[in-house]
Each structure stands twice: as C-alpha cells, then as structure tokens.
C-alpha cells in the first residue's frame, strides 16, 4: 500500500489550517473608547489640521459646555415639573431636588475620569523650556512651548502669551475648583454621617 501523496497531505493541511482573524485586534481597538482616553481613540490632529490654540481652547471649554447643556436640560425639565405638579408642591420639590442631585453627581463623577488630563492640558501653555542648539552644549536664549516648539514663550503678541491669562483662570476653575467643590459637598455633617453608614 502506498502512503498518501504529498499533494494529498498538502491539501489536508490547507483544509485544516487556520489563520487568526483580525477581529480580536479590531475589537480590542474599539473597546479602547471605554478607557476614557478619547484623544487617543479620536486624535484631533490625525483627522483635521487644527491650530494649537483652537484645540486647547476647545478642550478647556468642553466640560463647561457639557455642564451648561446638562443644566439647560435641568431648567427645561424643572419648568415641566412646575407645570405638571403645580397643585402638588411637596411632590414637585421632591422631584426637582432629585433631578438636580442626579445631574450634579453625574457631572462630578464624570469629571473625575478626566480631571488629571484637564490639569495637564490647563498647565500646558505654561510649560516652556529652552531648546538645545545643534552642538548640544548651548541653549537658546528664548523659551519655546514644549508641546509646540515653533511657538515662542513669554513674548507679547505671541500665541502662548495670549493663552497664559486663560490658563491661569482655568487653574482656579478646574485644578483648584473641582477639589474644593467635592470638599464642600462632603463637609456637611449629614453627608459625612451617610458616608460612614455606607
């Protein structure tokens, strides 16, 4: 009896050979959105050419715009509750407090995930340094923006100089403001008692 021919063996190997599909890698990439690293999933500079100051301002005002939209919804919903429960004051105030608490807690909890990124972006226009010359031994007299080396720092009329006052304001709004809001919400004795009970 003759053994199987090489061609038959190769046919069987082709029949049972498997090749890893690209589906797992595509699924892994799509799940990256749940890591809240949206700028790595949808990097603005890869899709559209955006100036540094425009991109920086869009990121800085993004959370404030979202908060404004949420509270606009709150006031719209509040008007509806006032109309619906006009003759049930107790029920109306109860639902309004619940709605306001839900929106506020959702915004504060959501900002928790982007707090460090917003701190980094807020301080970015203040992050300047001297650039080493070609010989590596000397440095430039002027400082340049670390994330945008073409931009001169601390010179009136330059883009970085115009962003400094806005960055200082956002230091108080985001970097200091968020922890202070959390501390103010946690300070009341009733809130601390509920936390201890949990």
N, C-alpha and C positions, 0 to 999 in steps of 0.2 A: 504494500500500500504506500502510495506516495503522500508525503505531508502536504500541508496547504501551501499553495504557491505564494510567492512574495506579493503578488498583486492582490490576492485574496486577503492576505494579512493586512496589507495597507488599506484595503477597502474597509475591513472591520475596524481598524484603528481610526479611520476617518469617520466611521459611523458612530463610534462611542466616544470620540474625543470631544471635550467640552472646552469652551473658551469663556473666561469670565466676562460677563457683560458689563457695560459701563453704567448700568442702573444704580448699583450701590454708591458709586462716586457721585453720580448726579443727585441721588437722594441726600447724601451727606452735605453736598453744597447747598441744596435747597433748605436743609434744616439749619444752616448757619444763621438764618434770619432770627431763630429763636434765641440766639445768644445775645441779642440786643446790640450787636455790633453792626448797625445798619450801614455805616460808611464803608465797611469792608465788603459788604454784600452788594451795595449800590454806590460805589465810589463816584462822587460827582465829577472829579477831574478826568475819569475814564470815559464818561459818556458825553459831557459837554465841557467846552473850554470856558472856565469861569474865573474871573479875576479874584485874587486873594481876598480883597476887602469885601466883595459881594458875597463870596462863600462864607466868610467869617461872620458877617452881619446876619446872613440867613440862618446860620446855626444858632447864633446868640438869641435871635428873636423868635426862633422856632417854638421853644417851650412856652414863651409868653403868649404867642399866637394861639397855641393849642389851649392854654388855660383860658384865654379870652373867649374862644369858641365854646368851651365847656360851660363857662358861666353865662354866656349868652343863651345857651340851651336851658340853663337853670332858670333864668329870668322868664324865658318863654314858658317853661313848664310851671313856674310859680304863678304866672298870670292865669294859666289854665286851672290851677288848683284853687285860686281865689274865686274864679267864676264858678267852678263846679261845687265847691264846698262853702259857698257864701253864707249859708244858714247853719253850717256845722264848723264853727270856729275852732273848736278843740281838735277835730279831725284834720282840719286844714293845716294848722300849725304843726301838728304831729308829722304829717306827710312832708311839709316843707323842710322841717329840721332833718328828717331822714334823707331827703333828696340832697340837701346841701352837704350833709355829712358824707354821703356816698361819693359825691363829685370831688370834694376836698380830699378825702382819703385816697381816692383813685389817683388824683394828680400827684399827691405827695409820694405815694408808693411807686408810681411810675417814674417820677423824677429820681428816685433812689437809684435806679439802674443806670442812669446817665449822668449822675452827679459828678463822678470823677472825670468823665470825658468833658463835661461842661467846664469844670475847673481848669483842665488843661487847655481847652480852647480859649477860655477867658484870658488866661495869662500868656497866650501865645504871642500877641503883639508886643509884649514886654520882654520877650526872650530874644535878646540881641547879643551878638558877640563879634569880635574882630576875626577877620579871615587871614589865615596864614598865607604869606607870599610864596612864590614858586620855589625859592631857595629853602623854605621851611624854617628859617631862622628868624625872620621878621614877620610882623603882622601889620595889617592895615591900620591907619590912624582912626578911620571911621568904623563904626559898628554897623553890622548888617543883620537883618531879620533872619533868624536861624532857619525857619521853615520856608523862607522866600529870600534867598541870598542876593537877589538883584535889588532888593529894597533897602535903602539907607535908613538907619535909625536915628532918632532924636534930632532930626533936621526939619525945620519949619517948611511947610509946603509939601513934604513927602507923605506918602500914603500911611506909613507906620505912625508918623507923628499925629495924623488926624484920627487914628483909631485909639490912641492912648487914653483920652478922656472917657470914651465909651467903655473901654476895658476897665477903667477904674470904677465906673458906675456899676458894671456887672460884677465886679468883685464884691460889692456890698449886696447886690441883688441875689446872686447865686452862691458864691463861696461862703459868705457870712450869713446871708439871709435865710437859706434853707435850714442850716442847723439851728438858727435862732427860732424859726417857726416851729420846728419839731420840739425844741426845748419848751417853748411857750405852751404848746399843746399838751406836753407831758407834765407841766408844772402843777396844775390844779390837783388838790388833794384827792378829789373824787377819781380823777384819771389814774393817779398813782395807786389808789386802792384797787381799782379794777384790774390794773396790770398785775399787782401782787396776787389777786384772786385767781387770775388765769394761770 
